[in-house]
Amino acid sequence: MKSMLNSPLPSPGYQHGRSLDKLDTIQRMMVMVRGACAGEVVLNEACNDVIDIVPVDPSLIWFSA
């Protein structure tokens, strides 16, 4: 997981910082600002490998009954 986050994405174009330290910093900031943190795992097309972990603002998550 750590080596996956420290390597660039295979796609061309803009690439955000993917290091585990940056993800940790973003999640800690969310805990301080929002009181919670959340993340989304992005899978490859075959759904058998993780290609990214994206931080999500917990205030944007809605649950419906």
Jmol script that loads the backbone (N, CA, C; Angstrom):
load data "model"
ATOM      1  N   MET A   1       0.831  -1.178   0.000  1.00  0.00           N
ATOM      2  CA  MET A   1       0.000   0.000   0.000  1.00  0.00           C
ATOM      3  C   MET A   1       0.882   1.251   0.000  1.00  0.00           C
ATOM      4  N   LYS A   2       1.920   1.244   0.836  1.00  0.00           N
ATOM      5  CA  LYS A   2       2.791   2.419   0.919  1.00  0.00           C
ATOM      6  C   LYS A   2       3.521   2.663  -0.393  1.00  0.00           C
ATOM      7  N   SER A   3       4.029   1.613  -1.023  1.00  0.00           N
ATOM      8  CA  SER A   3       4.736   1.805  -2.293  1.00  0.00           C
ATOM      9  C   SER A   3       3.776   2.260  -3.384  1.00  0.00           C
ATOM     10  N   MET A   4       2.510   1.800  -3.348  1.00  0.00           N
ATOM     11  CA  MET A   4       1.515   2.230  -4.319  1.00  0.00           C
ATOM     12  C   MET A   4       1.251   3.722  -4.178  1.00  0.00           C
ATOM     13  N   LEU A   5       1.137   4.214  -2.955  1.00  0.00           N
ATOM     14  CA  LEU A   5       0.863   5.631  -2.740  1.00  0.00           C
ATOM     15  C   LEU A   5       2.049   6.514  -3.075  1.00  0.00           C
ATOM     16  N   ASN A   6       3.245   5.980  -2.997  1.00  0.00           N
ATOM     17  CA  ASN A   6       4.436   6.780  -3.287  1.00  0.00           C
ATOM     18  C   ASN A   6       4.834   6.741  -4.757  1.00  0.00           C
ATOM     19  N   SER A   7       4.138   5.970  -5.583  1.00  0.00           N
ATOM     20  CA  SER A   7       4.455   5.912  -7.014  1.00  0.00           C
ATOM     21  C   SER A   7       3.438   6.742  -7.799  1.00  0.00           C
ATOM     22  N   PRO A   8       3.840   7.298  -8.945  1.00  0.00           N
ATOM     23  CA  PRO A   8       2.904   8.110  -9.728  1.00  0.00           C
ATOM     24  C   PRO A   8       1.827   7.252 -10.382  1.00  0.00           C
ATOM     25  N   LEU A   9       0.701   7.875 -10.695  1.00  0.00           N
ATOM     26  CA  LEU A   9      -0.367   7.176 -11.400  1.00  0.00           C
ATOM     27  C   LEU A   9       0.085   6.833 -12.815  1.00  0.00           C
ATOM     28  N   PRO A  10      -0.409   5.732 -13.394  1.00  0.00           N
ATOM     29  CA  PRO A  10       0.004   5.362 -14.748  1.00  0.00           C
ATOM     30  C   PRO A  10      -0.596   6.249 -15.830  1.00  0.00           C
ATOM     31  N   SER A  11      -1.564   7.098 -15.504  1.00  0.00           N
ATOM     32  CA  SER A  11      -2.197   7.950 -16.507  1.00  0.00           C
ATOM     33  C   SER A  11      -1.435   9.265 -16.673  1.00  0.00           C
ATOM     34  N   PRO A  12      -1.464   9.844 -17.886  1.00  0.00           N
ATOM     35  CA  PRO A  12      -0.802  11.141 -18.097  1.00  0.00           C
ATOM     36  C   PRO A  12      -1.642  12.276 -17.533  1.00  0.00           C
ATOM     37  N   GLY A  13      -1.071  13.453 -17.486  1.00  0.00           N
ATOM     38  CA  GLY A  13      -1.811  14.625 -17.035  1.00  0.00           C
ATOM     39  C   GLY A  13      -1.497  14.986 -15.598  1.00  0.00           C
ATOM     40  N   TYR A  14      -2.366  15.823 -15.024  1.00  0.00           N
ATOM     41  CA  TYR A  14      -2.163  16.320 -13.664  1.00  0.00           C
ATOM     42  C   TYR A  14      -2.162  15.179 -12.668  1.00  0.00           C
ATOM     43  N   GLN A  15      -1.207  15.220 -11.746  1.00  0.00           N
ATOM     44  CA  GLN A  15      -1.143  14.216 -10.694  1.00  0.00           C
ATOM     45  C   GLN A  15      -0.958  14.918  -9.366  1.00  0.00           C
ATOM     46  N   HIS A  16      -1.903  14.686  -8.458  1.00  0.00           N
ATOM     47  CA  HIS A  16      -1.788  15.283  -7.133  1.00  0.00           C
ATOM     48  C   HIS A  16      -0.761  14.497  -6.324  1.00  0.00           C
ATOM     49  N   GLY A  17      -0.303  15.091  -5.237  1.00  0.00           N
ATOM     50  CA  GLY A  17       0.629  14.394  -4.371  1.00  0.00           C
ATOM     51  C   GLY A  17      -0.013  13.153  -3.774  1.00  0.00           C
ATOM     52  N   ARG A  18       0.631  12.016  -3.875  1.00  0.00           N
ATOM     53  CA  ARG A  18       0.032  10.766  -3.447  1.00  0.00           C
ATOM     54  C   ARG A  18       0.772  10.123  -2.293  1.00  0.00           C
ATOM     55  N   SER A  19       1.688  10.788  -1.674  1.00  0.00           N
ATOM     56  CA  SER A  19       2.462  10.126  -0.628  1.00  0.00           C
ATOM     57  C   SER A  19       1.591   9.839   0.586  1.00  0.00           C
ATOM     58  N   LEU A  20       1.975   8.830   1.331  1.00  0.00           N
ATOM     59  CA  LEU A  20       1.245   8.452   2.529  1.00  0.00           C
ATOM     60  C   LEU A  20       1.279   9.590   3.550  1.00  0.00           C
ATOM     61  N   ASP A  21       2.377  10.324   3.594  1.00  0.00           N
ATOM     62  CA  ASP A  21       2.473  11.470   4.506  1.00  0.00           C
ATOM     63  C   ASP A  21       1.447  12.552   4.159  1.00  0.00           C
ATOM     64  N   LYS A  22       1.247  12.822   2.873  1.00  0.00           N
ATOM     65  CA  LYS A  22       0.267  13.835   2.466  1.00  0.00           C
ATOM     66  C   LYS A  22      -1.146  13.378   2.787  1.00  0.00           C
ATOM     67  N   LEU A  23      -1.444  12.103   2.545  1.00  0.00           N
ATOM     68  CA  LEU A  23      -2.760  11.575   2.880  1.00  0.00           C
ATOM     69  C   LEU A  23      -3.001  11.668   4.379  1.00  0.00           C
ATOM     70  N   ASP A  24      -1.994  11.340   5.168  1.00  0.00           N
ATOM     71  CA  ASP A  24      -2.100  11.422   6.626  1.00  0.00           C
ATOM     72  C   ASP A  24      -2.345  12.859   7.071  1.00  0.00           C
ATOM     73  N   THR A  25      -1.633  13.805   6.482  1.00  0.00           N
ATOM     74  CA  THR A  25      -1.791  15.218   6.835  1.00  0.00           C
ATOM     75  C   THR A  25      -3.198  15.704   6.508  1.00  0.00           C
ATOM     76  N   ILE A  26      -3.706  15.338   5.343  1.00  0.00           N
ATOM     77  CA  ILE A  26      -5.051  15.757   4.946  1.00  0.00           C
ATOM     78  C   ILE A  26      -6.094  15.170   5.894  1.00  0.00           C
ATOM     79  N   GLN A  27      -5.947  13.881   6.232  1.00  0.00           N
ATOM     80  CA  GLN A  27      -6.916  13.250   7.123  1.00  0.00           C
ATOM     81  C   GLN A  27      -6.868  13.862   8.524  1.00  0.00           C
ATOM     82  N   ARG A  28      -5.687  14.161   9.029  1.00  0.00           N
ATOM     83  CA  ARG A  28      -5.575  14.808  10.342  1.00  0.00           C
ATOM     84  C   ARG A  28      -6.199  16.200  10.333  1.00  0.00           C
ATOM     85  N   MET A  29      -6.010  16.939   9.232  1.00  0.00           N
ATOM     86  CA  MET A  29      -6.609  18.263   9.114  1.00  0.00           C
ATOM     87  C   MET A  29      -8.134  18.146   9.125  1.00  0.00           C
ATOM     88  N   MET A  30      -8.671  17.152   8.429  1.00  0.00           N
ATOM     89  CA  MET A  30     -10.120  16.947   8.417  1.00  0.00           C
ATOM     90  C   MET A  30     -10.647  16.647   9.818  1.00  0.00           C
ATOM     91  N   VAL A  31      -9.915  15.863  10.587  1.00  0.00           N
ATOM     92  CA  VAL A  31     -10.337  15.558  11.952  1.00  0.00           C
ATOM     93  C   VAL A  31     -10.378  16.833  12.788  1.00  0.00           C
ATOM     94  N   MET A  32      -9.381  17.690  12.620  1.00  0.00           N
ATOM     95  CA  MET A  32      -9.347  18.936  13.397  1.00  0.00           C
ATOM     96  C   MET A  32     -10.441  19.902  12.959  1.00  0.00           C
ATOM     97  N   VAL A  33     -10.680  20.008  11.650  1.00  0.00           N
ATOM     98  CA  VAL A  33     -11.633  20.987  11.135  1.00  0.00           C
ATOM     99  C   VAL A  33     -13.068  20.470  11.180  1.00  0.00           C
ATOM    100  N   ARG A  34     -13.282  19.224  10.768  1.00  0.00           N
ATOM    101  CA  ARG A  34     -14.631  18.672  10.634  1.00  0.00           C
ATOM    102  C   ARG A  34     -15.024  17.718  11.763  1.00  0.00           C
ATOM    103  N   GLY A  35     -14.047  17.230  12.514  1.00  0.00           N
ATOM    104  CA  GLY A  35     -14.348  16.285  13.580  1.00  0.00           C
ATOM    105  C   GLY A  35     -14.387  14.845  13.119  1.00  0.00           C
ATOM    106  N   ALA A  36     -14.115  14.610  11.847  1.00  0.00           N
ATOM    107  CA  ALA A  36     -14.111  13.253  11.286  1.00  0.00           C
ATOM    108  C   ALA A  36     -13.284  13.265  10.013  1.00  0.00           C
ATOM    109  N   CYS A  37     -12.912  12.094   9.558  1.00  0.00           N
ATOM    110  CA  CYS A  37     -12.220  11.994   8.274  1.00  0.00           C
ATOM    111  C   CYS A  37     -12.813  10.825   7.499  1.00  0.00           C
ATOM    112  N   ALA A  38     -12.679  10.875   6.184  1.00  0.00           N
ATOM    113  CA  ALA A  38     -13.202   9.815   5.330  1.00  0.00           C
ATOM    114  C   ALA A  38     -12.302   9.700   4.107  1.00  0.00           C
ATOM    115  N   GLY A  39     -12.356   8.560   3.471  1.00  0.00           N
ATOM    116  CA  GLY A  39     -11.579   8.340   2.271  1.00  0.00           C
ATOM    117  C   GLY A  39     -12.282   7.369   1.354  1.00  0.00           C
ATOM    118  N   GLU A  40     -11.950   7.451   0.088  1.00  0.00           N
ATOM    119  CA  GLU A  40     -12.532   6.561  -0.916  1.00  0.00           C
ATOM    120  C   GLU A  40     -11.408   5.781  -1.579  1.00  0.00           C
ATOM    121  N   VAL A  41     -11.576   4.493  -1.670  1.00  0.00           N
ATOM    122  CA  VAL A  41     -10.609   3.634  -2.348  1.00  0.00           C
ATOM    123  C   VAL A  41     -11.009   3.553  -3.814  1.00  0.00           C
ATOM    124  N   VAL A  42     -10.070   3.836  -4.712  1.00  0.00           N
ATOM    125  CA  VAL A  42     -10.311   3.763  -6.150  1.00  0.00           C
ATOM    126  C   VAL A  42      -9.693   2.465  -6.649  1.00  0.00           C
ATOM    127  N   LEU A  43     -10.518   1.638  -7.280  1.00  0.00           N
ATOM    128  CA  LEU A  43     -10.069   0.354  -7.798  1.00  0.00           C
ATOM    129  C   LEU A  43      -9.796   0.437  -9.298  1.00  0.00           C
ATOM    130  N   ASN A  44      -9.021  -0.542  -9.804  1.00  0.00           N
ATOM    131  CA  ASN A  44      -8.782  -0.599 -11.236  1.00  0.00           C
ATOM    132  C   ASN A  44     -10.041  -1.103 -11.937  1.00  0.00           C
ATOM    133  N   GLU A  45     -10.015  -1.191 -13.285  1.00  0.00           N
ATOM    134  CA  GLU A  45     -11.201  -1.581 -14.042  1.00  0.00           C
ATOM    135  C   GLU A  45     -11.679  -2.982 -13.696  1.00  0.00           C
ATOM    136  N   ALA A  46     -10.776  -3.873 -13.349  1.00  0.00           N
ATOM    137  CA  ALA A  46     -11.146  -5.244 -12.998  1.00  0.00           C
ATOM    138  C   ALA A  46     -11.582  -5.366 -11.534  1.00  0.00           C
ATOM    139  N   CYS A  47     -11.482  -4.297 -10.786  1.00  0.00           N
ATOM    140  CA  CYS A  47     -11.860  -4.262  -9.365  1.00  0.00           C
ATOM    141  C   CYS A  47     -11.078  -5.271  -8.530  1.00  0.00           C
ATOM    142  N   ASN A  48      -9.820  -5.481  -8.886  1.00  0.00           N
ATOM    143  CA  ASN A  48      -9.013  -6.433  -8.120  1.00  0.00           C
ATOM    144  C   ASN A  48      -7.727  -5.825  -7.585  1.00  0.00           C
ATOM    145  N   ASP A  49      -7.573  -4.491  -7.720  1.00  0.00           N
ATOM    146  CA  ASP A  49      -6.370  -3.832  -7.218  1.00  0.00           C
ATOM    147  C   ASP A  49      -6.688  -2.384  -6.887  1.00  0.00           C
ATOM    148  N   VAL A  50      -6.112  -1.894  -5.819  1.00  0.00           N
ATOM    149  CA  VAL A  50      -6.290  -0.501  -5.407  1.00  0.00           C
ATOM    150  C   VAL A  50      -5.310   0.357  -6.199  1.00  0.00           C
ATOM    151  N   ILE A  51      -5.826   1.418  -6.838  1.00  0.00           N
ATOM    152  CA  ILE A  51      -4.930   2.310  -7.569  1.00  0.00           C
ATOM    153  C   ILE A  51      -4.786   3.671  -6.900  1.00  0.00           C
ATOM    154  N   ASP A  52      -5.687   4.000  -5.973  1.00  0.00           N
ATOM    155  CA  ASP A  52      -5.568   5.284  -5.296  1.00  0.00           C
ATOM    156  C   ASP A  52      -6.465   5.301  -4.054  1.00  0.00           C
ATOM    157  N   ILE A  53      -6.143   6.183  -3.135  1.00  0.00           N
ATOM    158  CA  ILE A  53      -6.991   6.472  -1.984  1.00  0.00           C
ATOM    159  C   ILE A  53      -7.210   7.974  -1.986  1.00  0.00           C
ATOM    160  N   VAL A  54      -8.459   8.387  -2.065  1.00  0.00           N
ATOM    161  CA  VAL A  54      -8.796   9.797  -2.202  1.00  0.00           C
ATOM    162  C   VAL A  54      -9.457  10.283  -0.911  1.00  0.00           C
ATOM    163  N   PRO A  55      -8.923  11.348  -0.294  1.00  0.00           N
ATOM    164  CA  PRO A  55      -9.587  11.907   0.881  1.00  0.00           C
ATOM    165  C   PRO A  55     -10.933  12.518   0.490  1.00  0.00           C
ATOM    166  N   VAL A  56     -11.936  12.344   1.337  1.00  0.00           N
ATOM    167  CA  VAL A  56     -13.276  12.863   1.088  1.00  0.00           C
ATOM    168  C   VAL A  56     -13.669  13.739   2.274  1.00  0.00           C
ATOM    169  N   ASP A  57     -14.257  14.889   1.994  1.00  0.00           N
ATOM    170  CA  ASP A  57     -14.746  15.776   3.047  1.00  0.00           C
ATOM    171  C   ASP A  57     -15.962  15.109   3.690  1.00  0.00           C
ATOM    172  N   PRO A  58     -15.897  14.764   4.981  1.00  0.00           N
ATOM    173  CA  PRO A  58     -17.014  14.059   5.610  1.00  0.00           C
ATOM    174  C   PRO A  58     -18.310  14.863   5.653  1.00  0.00           C
ATOM    175  N   SER A  59     -18.234  16.163   5.531  1.00  0.00           N
ATOM    176  CA  SER A  59     -19.463  16.958   5.549  1.00  0.00           C
ATOM    177  C   SER A  59     -20.263  16.789   4.257  1.00  0.00           C
ATOM    178  N   LEU A  60     -19.668  16.197   3.227  1.00  0.00           N
ATOM    179  CA  LEU A  60     -20.346  15.987   1.954  1.00  0.00           C
ATOM    180  C   LEU A  60     -21.015  14.620   1.837  1.00  0.00           C
ATOM    181  N   ILE A  61     -20.868  13.773   2.854  1.00  0.00           N
ATOM    182  CA  ILE A  61     -21.437  12.429   2.817  1.00  0.00           C
ATOM    183  C   ILE A  61     -22.841  12.461   3.392  1.00  0.00           C
ATOM    184  N   TRP A  62     -23.779  11.922   2.642  1.00  0.00           N
ATOM    185  CA  TRP A  62     -25.180  11.856   3.070  1.00  0.00           C
ATOM    186  C   TRP A  62     -25.638  10.413   3.071  1.00  0.00           C
ATOM    187  N   PHE A  63     -26.384  10.030   4.073  1.00  0.00           N
ATOM    188  CA  PHE A  63     -26.974   8.699   4.166  1.00  0.00           C
ATOM    189  C   PHE A  63     -28.480   8.841   4.095  1.00  0.00           C
ATOM    190  N   SER A  64     -29.121   7.984   3.337  1.00  0.00           N
ATOM    191  CA  SER A  64     -30.582   8.031   3.271  1.00  0.00           C
ATOM    192  C   SER A  64     -31.163   6.709   3.759  1.00  0.00           C
ATOM    193  N   ALA A  65     -32.320   6.794   4.335  1.00  0.00           N
ATOM    194  CA  ALA A  65     -32.967   5.593   4.883  1.00  0.00           C
ATOM    195  C   ALA A  65     -33.952   5.013   3.906  1.00  0.00           C
TER     196      ALA A  65
END
end "model"
wireframe off; spacefill off
backbone 0.3
color backbone group
